[in-house]
């Protein structure tokens, strides 16, 4: 299986990266509150997601039965977002070089 190194230094399966980045892009475009909550949950695993966003994450397969982000999902989310609060924005998660 091919792997890709993220800008954070983590290495993840390339198919997982492709799928998860597509999900993140869709959330960013169609449900920005869920995208913000996803970034917050990745940064703070004790965060309780707002509203029905935990259900959104589960439907996309990003979380386990306890609502925790899967390890690769978390790494990809951490590498895909930069900034905080109103300055939160998407970045290319893949390491340069």
NORURPE-V909032 format. One record per residue. N is the residue number from 0. PSI is psi in whole degrees, 0 to 359 (none if undefined). OMEGA is omega in whole degrees, -180 to 180 (NA if undefined). D_FIRST is the distance of its C-alpha to the first C-alpha in Angstrom with 2 decimals. Layout:
N,PSI,OMEGA,D_FIRST / N,PSI,OMEGA,D_FIRST
This chain:
0,138,179,0.00 / 1,150,179,3.78 / 2,161,179,6.56 / 3,139,176,10.21 / 4,131,180,13.39 / 5,166,-179,16.11 / 6,343,177,19.78 / 7,351,-178,20.45 / 8,346,178,18.33 / 9,152,176,15.80 / 10,131,-179,12.05 / 11,161,176,10.11 / 12,132,-177,6.95 / 13,317,178,7.86 / 14,323,178,8.66 / 15,319,178,10.70 / 16,313,-177,12.32 / 17,316,-180,13.39 / 18,313,-176,14.81 / 19,321,178,16.50 / 20,327,176,18.03 / 21,320,178,19.44 / 22,314,180,20.97 / 23,316,180,22.42 / 24,319,178,23.91 / 25,316,177,25.47 / 26,317,-179,26.94 / 27,320,-177,28.29 / 28,322,-171,29.96 / 29,340,-177,31.22 / 30,71,-175,31.56 / 31,332,177,32.00 / 32,317,178,33.39 / 33,321,178,30.19 / 34,316,178,28.20 / 35,315,180,30.64 / 36,324,178,30.40 / 37,314,178,26.60 / 38,319,-180,26.86 / 39,317,179,29.64 / 40,321,179,27.82 / 41,322,-179,24.83 / 42,332,-177,27.43 / 43,94,-177,29.59 / 44,344,178,28.11 / 45,355,180,31.76 / 46,139,175,32.46 / 47,112,-177,33.75 / 48,146,-178,32.60 / 49,142,172,35.50 / 50,227,-178,36.61 / 51,15,-176,34.07 / 52,330,176,31.11 / 53,322,177,29.60 / 54,322,177,29.69 / 55,313,-180,28.01 / 56,318,-180,25.08 / 57,318,180,24.90 / 58,326,178,25.06 / 59,356,178,22.04 / 60,21,-179,20.14 / 61,340,-175,20.08 / 62,161,176,22.16 / 63,186,-178,22.57 / 64,338,-180,25.79 / 65,3,178,27.69 / 66,9,178,26.95 / 67,142,176,24.74 / 68,137,172,21.80 / 69,150,-175,18.40 / 70,308,-180,17.17 / 71,320,177,14.40 / 72,314,-180,16.95 / 73,315,180,19.59 / 74,318,-180,17.84 / 75,318,178,17.16 / 76,314,179,20.77 / 77,322,-179,22.18 / 78,342,-174,20.66 / 79,346,-178,21.81 / 80,146,174,25.45 / 81,156,180,28.21 / 82,176,-179,31.86 / 83,155,175,33.82 / 84,235,-177,35.97 / 85,347,178,37.31 / 86,4,179,35.44 / 87,133,179,31.99 / 88,158,179,29.88 / 89,145,174,26.38 / 90,165,176,24.72 / 91,120,-177,21.58 / 92,346,-173,19.07 / 93,137,179,17.08 / 94,144,176,18.44 / 95,149,175,20.62 / 96,none,NA,20.10
